[in-house]
């Protein structure tokens, strides 16, 4: 059974968000464990601008944006913020 067109499954979204986090960080000069807090909202806008809205449309108990922000923080070693 397939989901709605334009949506992805959670594991696929997680892989993409984690990879895109590193692409965004490189493009914006943000390193893992950076003292300054990376902006998830800036990352989210960047992904949307690249046509990645589907990566934020998956089934989730907490909500797709909350999961995506958690993965973003983990990849940038900012999980202590959560």
DSSP file (Angstrom, degrees, kcal/mol; ACC not computed):
  #  RESIDUE AA STRUCTURE BP1 BP2  ACC     N-H-->O    O-->H-N    N-H-->O    O-->H-N    TCO  KAPPA ALPHA  PHI   PSI    X-CA   Y-CA   Z-CA
    1    1 A X              0   0    0      0, 0.0     2,-0.3     0, 0.0     0, 0.0   0.000 360.0 360.0 360.0 130.6    0.0    0.0    0.0
    2    2 A X        -     0   0    0      1,-0.1     3,-0.1     3,-0.0     2,-0.0  -0.688 360.0-126.9-100.6 151.6    1.4    3.4   -1.0
    3    3 A X        -     0   0    0     -2,-0.3    -1,-0.1     1,-0.2     3,-0.1  -0.073  51.5 -57.2 -79.2-172.8    1.0    6.7    0.8
    4    4 A X    >   -     0   0    0      1,-0.1     3,-1.7     4,-0.1    -1,-0.2  -0.345  69.5 -90.0 -64.5 148.1   -0.2    9.9   -0.8
    5    5 A X  T 3  S+     0   0    0      1,-0.2    -1,-0.1    -3,-0.1     3,-0.1  -0.332 114.1  28.2 -58.0 141.3    1.8   11.1   -3.7
    6    6 A X  T 3  S+     0   0    0      1,-0.3     2,-0.3    -3,-0.1    -1,-0.2   0.454  98.9 107.6  87.0   0.0    4.7   13.4   -2.7
    7    7 A X    <   -     0   0    0     -3,-1.7    -1,-0.3    48,-0.1     2,-0.3  -0.756  50.9-156.4-108.3 159.6    5.1   11.8    0.7
    8    8 A X        -     0   0    0     49,-0.9    51,-0.2    46,-0.7     2,-0.2  -0.858  25.4 -99.9-127.0 163.2    7.9    9.6    1.9
    9    9 A X     >  -     0   0    0     -2,-0.3     4,-2.4    49,-0.1     3,-0.3  -0.488  39.4-107.7 -79.6 156.3    8.2    7.0    4.6
   10   10 A X  H  > S+     0   0    0      1,-0.2     4,-2.8     2,-0.2     5,-0.2   0.885 116.7  51.9 -54.6 -46.9    9.9    8.0    7.9
   11   11 A X  H  > S+     0   0    0      1,-0.2     4,-2.2     2,-0.2    -1,-0.2   0.897 111.7  47.4 -61.1 -38.0   13.1    6.0    7.4
   12   12 A X  H  > S+     0   0    0     -3,-0.3     4,-2.2     2,-0.2    -1,-0.2   0.910 112.7  49.1 -66.5 -41.9   13.6    7.6    3.9
   13   13 A X  H  X S+     0   0    0     -4,-2.4     4,-3.0     2,-0.2     5,-0.2   0.906 109.7  52.3 -63.7 -41.4   12.9   11.1    5.3
   14   14 A X  H  X S+     0   0    0     -4,-2.8     4,-2.5    -5,-0.2     5,-0.2   0.936 109.6  48.1 -61.8 -46.6   15.4   10.5    8.2
   15   15 A X  H  X S+     0   0    0     -4,-2.2     4,-2.1     1,-0.2    -1,-0.2   0.932 115.4  45.6 -57.9 -46.1   18.2    9.5    5.8
   16   16 A X  H  X S+     0   0    0     -4,-2.2     4,-3.2     2,-0.2     5,-0.2   0.924 112.6  49.1 -65.7 -45.5   17.5   12.5    3.6
   17   17 A X  H  X S+     0   0    0     -4,-3.0     4,-2.2     1,-0.2    -1,-0.2   0.912 111.7  49.4 -62.3 -42.8   17.3   15.0    6.5
   18   18 A X  H  X S+     0   0    0     -4,-2.5     4,-1.2    -5,-0.2    -1,-0.2   0.919 115.1  43.9 -63.2 -42.7   20.5   13.7    8.0
   19   19 A X  H  X S+     0   0    0     -4,-2.1     4,-1.8    -5,-0.2     3,-0.4   0.934 113.9  49.7 -67.1 -46.3   22.3   14.0    4.7
   20   20 A X  H  X S+     0   0    0     -4,-3.2     4,-3.0     1,-0.2     5,-0.2   0.824 102.5  63.1 -63.3 -31.2   20.8   17.4    3.9
   21   21 A X  H  X S+     0   0    0     -4,-2.2     4,-2.7    -5,-0.2    -1,-0.2   0.925 105.6  45.1 -57.6 -44.4   21.8   18.6    7.3
   22   22 A X  H  X S+     0   0    0     -4,-1.2     4,-2.3    -3,-0.4    -2,-0.2   0.879 112.5  50.6 -69.7 -37.3   25.5   18.1    6.4
   23   23 A X  H  X S+     0   0    0     -4,-1.8     4,-2.3     2,-0.2    -2,-0.2   0.933 113.7  45.5 -63.2 -45.1   25.0   19.7    3.0
   24   24 A X  H  X S+     0   0    0     -4,-3.0     4,-1.7     2,-0.2    -2,-0.2   0.926 112.0  51.5 -63.1 -45.5   23.4   22.7    4.7
   25   25 A X  H  X>S+     0   0    0     -4,-2.7     5,-2.8    -5,-0.2     4,-0.5   0.907 111.3  47.3 -60.7 -42.8   26.0   22.9    7.4
   26   26 A X  H ><5S+     0   0    0     -4,-2.3     3,-0.9     1,-0.2    -1,-0.2   0.928 112.1  49.7 -63.0 -45.4   28.8   22.9    4.8
   27   27 A X  H 3<5S+     0   0    0     -4,-2.3    -1,-0.2     1,-0.2    -2,-0.2   0.770 118.7  39.2 -64.9 -26.0   27.1   25.6    2.7
   28   28 A X  H 3<5S-     0   0    0     -4,-1.7    -1,-0.2    -5,-0.1    -2,-0.2   0.288 111.2-113.7-110.7   8.9   26.6   27.8    5.8
   29   29 A X  T <<5 +     0   0    0     -3,-0.9     2,-0.5    -4,-0.5    -3,-0.2   0.826  64.3 147.1  66.3  32.8   29.9   27.2    7.5
   30   30 A X      < -     0   0    0     -5,-2.8     2,-0.3    -6,-0.2    -1,-0.2  -0.896  30.3-159.5-104.6 125.4   28.4   25.4   10.5
   31   31 A X    >   -     0   0    0     -2,-0.5     3,-1.7     1,-0.1    45,-0.0  -0.698  31.4 -88.1-101.9 156.1   30.5   22.7   12.1
   32   32 A X  T 3  S+     0   0    0      1,-0.3    45,-0.2    -2,-0.3    44,-0.1  -0.351 115.6  16.2 -58.1 137.2   29.3   19.8   14.4
   33   33 A X  T 3  S+     0   0    0     43,-3.2    -1,-0.3     1,-0.2    44,-0.1   0.666  89.9 175.7  72.6  17.7   29.3   20.8   18.0
   34   34 A X    <   -     0   0    0     -3,-1.7    -1,-0.2    42,-0.4     4,-0.2  -0.180  36.7-132.1 -55.6 144.3   29.4   24.5   17.0
   35   35 A X  S    S+     0   0    0      2,-0.1     2,-0.2     0, 0.0    -1,-0.1   0.900  92.4  70.8 -66.7 -40.4   29.2   27.0   19.9
   36   36 A X  S    S-     0   0    0      1,-0.1     2,-0.6     0, 0.0    -2,-0.1  -0.542  97.0-111.9 -76.6 145.6   26.5   29.0   18.0
   37   37 A X        -     0   0    0     -2,-0.2    -2,-0.1    -4,-0.0    -1,-0.1  -0.668  28.6-129.6 -82.6 117.7   23.2   27.3   17.7
   38   38 A X        -     0   0    0     -2,-0.6     2,-0.8    -4,-0.2     3,-0.1  -0.349  25.3-114.9 -63.0 146.7   22.4   26.3   14.2
   39   39 A X     >  -     0   0    0      1,-0.2     4,-2.1     2,-0.1     5,-0.1  -0.751  24.6-171.3 -91.9 110.5   19.0   27.4   13.0
   40   40 A X  H  > S+     0   0    0     -2,-0.8     4,-3.2     1,-0.2     5,-0.2   0.889  89.8  56.0 -64.4 -37.3   16.6   24.6   12.2
   41   41 A X  H  > S+     0   0    0      2,-0.2     4,-2.4     1,-0.2    -1,-0.2   0.885 107.5  48.5 -64.4 -36.6   14.1   27.0   10.8
   42   42 A X  H  > S+     0   0    0      2,-0.2     4,-2.1     1,-0.2    -1,-0.2   0.908 113.1  48.2 -66.3 -41.2   16.8   28.3    8.3
   43   43 A X  H  X S+     0   0    0     -4,-2.1     4,-2.7     2,-0.2    -2,-0.2   0.931 110.5  51.5 -61.4 -46.1   17.6   24.7    7.4
   44   44 A X  H  X S+     0   0    0     -4,-3.2     4,-2.5     1,-0.2    -2,-0.2   0.923 111.0  47.1 -58.5 -47.3   13.9   23.9    7.0
   45   45 A X  H  X S+     0   0    0     -4,-2.4     4,-2.4     1,-0.2    -1,-0.2   0.894 111.2  52.8 -61.2 -39.8   13.4   26.9    4.6
   46   46 A X  H  X S+     0   0    0     -4,-2.1     4,-0.9     2,-0.2    -2,-0.2   0.922 110.4  46.5 -62.4 -46.1   16.6   25.8    2.7
   47   47 A X  H ><>S+     0   0    0     -4,-2.7     5,-2.4     1,-0.2     3,-0.8   0.927 112.3  50.4 -63.6 -44.5   15.2   22.3    2.2
   48   48 A X  H ><5S+     0   0    0     -4,-2.5     3,-1.8     1,-0.3     5,-0.3   0.899 107.0  55.2 -60.0 -40.1   11.8   23.6    1.1
   49   49 A X  H 3<5S+     0   0    0     -4,-2.4    -1,-0.3     1,-0.3    -2,-0.2   0.724 105.0  53.7 -65.1 -21.8   13.6   25.9   -1.3
   50   50 A X  T <<5S-     0   0    0     -4,-0.9    -1,-0.3    -3,-0.8    -2,-0.2   0.258 126.2-100.3 -95.3  10.5   15.3   22.9   -2.8
   51   51 A X  T < 5S+     0   0    0     -3,-1.8     3,-0.4    -5,-0.1    -3,-0.2   0.739  83.7 130.6  81.2  23.5   12.0   21.1   -3.4
   52   52 A X    > < +     0   0    0     -5,-2.4     3,-1.7     1,-0.2     4,-0.2   0.069  19.5 121.3 -99.4  25.5   12.3   18.9   -0.3
   53   53 A X  G >   +     0   0    0     -5,-0.3     3,-2.0     1,-0.3    -1,-0.2   0.830  67.4  66.7 -56.8 -32.8    8.8   19.4    1.2
   54   54 A X  G >  S+     0   0    0     -3,-0.4     3,-1.6     1,-0.3   -46,-0.7   0.770  87.6  68.1 -61.8 -25.1    8.1   15.7    1.0
   55   55 A X  G <  S+     0   0    0     -3,-1.7    -1,-0.3     1,-0.3    -2,-0.2   0.593 100.6  49.0 -71.7  -8.1   10.8   15.0    3.6
   56   56 A X  G <  S+     0   0    0     -3,-2.0     2,-0.3    -4,-0.2    -1,-0.3   0.111  95.5  80.3-113.2  18.5    8.7   16.8    6.2
   57   57 A X    <   +     0   0    0     -3,-1.6   -49,-0.9   -51,-0.1     2,-0.3  -0.668  62.5 111.5-128.4  76.6    5.5   14.8    5.4
   58   58 A X  S    S-     0   0    0     -2,-0.3     6,-0.3   -51,-0.1     2,-0.2  -0.931  72.8 -85.2-139.9 163.6    5.6   11.4    7.0
   59   59 A X        +     0   0    0     -2,-0.3     2,-0.3   -51,-0.2   -49,-0.1  -0.510  55.8 160.6 -73.3 137.0    3.7    9.7    9.8
   60   60 A X        -     0   0    0     -2,-0.2     4,-0.2     1,-0.1     6,-0.0  -0.982  44.6-139.6-158.1 142.4    5.1   10.5   13.2
   61   61 A X  S    S+     0   0    0     -2,-0.3    -1,-0.1     1,-0.2     3,-0.1   0.932 110.7  31.5 -68.1 -46.5    4.0   10.4   16.8
   62   62 A X  S    S-     0   0    0      1,-0.2    -1,-0.2     2,-0.0     2,-0.1   0.798 126.6 -91.1 -81.1 -29.8    5.6   13.7   17.8
   63   63 A X     >  -     0   0    0      1,-0.1     4,-2.2     2,-0.1     5,-0.2  -0.192  30.4 -97.2 122.5 142.3    5.2   15.3   14.4
   64   64 A X  H  > S+     0   0    0     -6,-0.3     4,-2.7     1,-0.2     5,-0.2   0.853 120.9  51.9 -61.3 -37.0    7.5   15.3   11.3
   65   65 A X  H  > S+     0   0    0      2,-0.2     4,-2.4     1,-0.2    -1,-0.2   0.894 109.7  49.8 -67.5 -37.7    9.0   18.7   12.1
   66   66 A X  H  > S+     0   0    0      2,-0.2     4,-1.9    -3,-0.2    -2,-0.2   0.921 113.3  46.1 -65.8 -43.5    9.9   17.7   15.6
   67   67 A X  H  X S+     0   0    0     -4,-2.2     4,-2.4     2,-0.2    -2,-0.2   0.937 112.8  50.2 -62.6 -46.3   11.5   14.5   14.4
   68   68 A X  H  X S+     0   0    0     -4,-2.7     4,-2.5     1,-0.2    -2,-0.2   0.896 109.9  50.3 -61.2 -40.8   13.4   16.4   11.7
   69   69 A X  H  X S+     0   0    0     -4,-2.4     4,-2.6     1,-0.2    -1,-0.2   0.885 109.2  52.1 -65.5 -37.0   14.7   18.9   14.2
   70   70 A X  H  X S+     0   0    0     -4,-1.9     4,-2.5     2,-0.2    -2,-0.2   0.922 111.4  45.9 -63.9 -44.0   15.9   16.1   16.5
   71   71 A X  H  X S+     0   0    0     -4,-2.4     4,-2.6     2,-0.2    -2,-0.2   0.909 112.1  52.4 -64.3 -41.6   17.8   14.5   13.6
   72   72 A X  H  X S+     0   0    0     -4,-2.5     4,-1.7     1,-0.2    -2,-0.2   0.935 111.8  45.6 -57.1 -49.8   19.2   17.9   12.6
   73   73 A X  H  <>S+     0   0    0     -4,-2.6     5,-4.0     1,-0.2     6,-0.6   0.898 112.1  51.4 -63.7 -41.6   20.4   18.5   16.2
   74   74 A X  H ><5S+     0   0    0     -4,-2.5     3,-1.3     4,-0.2    -2,-0.2   0.925 109.7  49.4 -61.8 -44.7   21.9   15.0   16.5
   75   75 A X  H 3<5S+     0   0    0     -4,-2.6    -1,-0.2     1,-0.3    -2,-0.2   0.842 115.6  42.7 -65.2 -33.1   23.9   15.4   13.2
   76   76 A X  T 3<5S-     0   0    0     -4,-1.7   -43,-3.2    -5,-0.2   -42,-0.4   0.247 115.4-115.1 -96.6  12.6   25.3   18.7   14.3
   77   77 A X  T < 5S+     0   0    0     -3,-1.3    -3,-0.2   -45,-0.2     3,-0.1   0.894  83.8 120.3  54.4  44.9   25.9   17.4   17.9
   78   78 A X    > < +     0   0    0     -5,-4.0     3,-2.4    -8,-0.1     4,-0.3   0.118  24.5 119.5-117.8  17.1   23.4   19.8   19.3
   79   79 A X  G >   +     0   0    0     -6,-0.6     3,-1.6     1,-0.3    -5,-0.1   0.713  59.5  76.6 -61.7 -20.1   21.1   17.1   20.9
   80   80 A X  G 3  S+     0   0    0      1,-0.3    -1,-0.3    -7,-0.2    -2,-0.1   0.731  84.4  67.4 -61.2 -19.5   21.7   18.6   24.3
   81   81 A X  G <         0   0    0     -3,-2.4    -1,-0.3     1,-0.2    -2,-0.2   0.767 360.0 360.0 -71.1 -24.6   19.3   21.4   23.3
   82   82 A X    <         0   0    0     -3,-1.6    -1,-0.2    -4,-0.3    -2,-0.2   0.466 360.0 360.0 -84.1 360.0   16.3   18.9   23.2
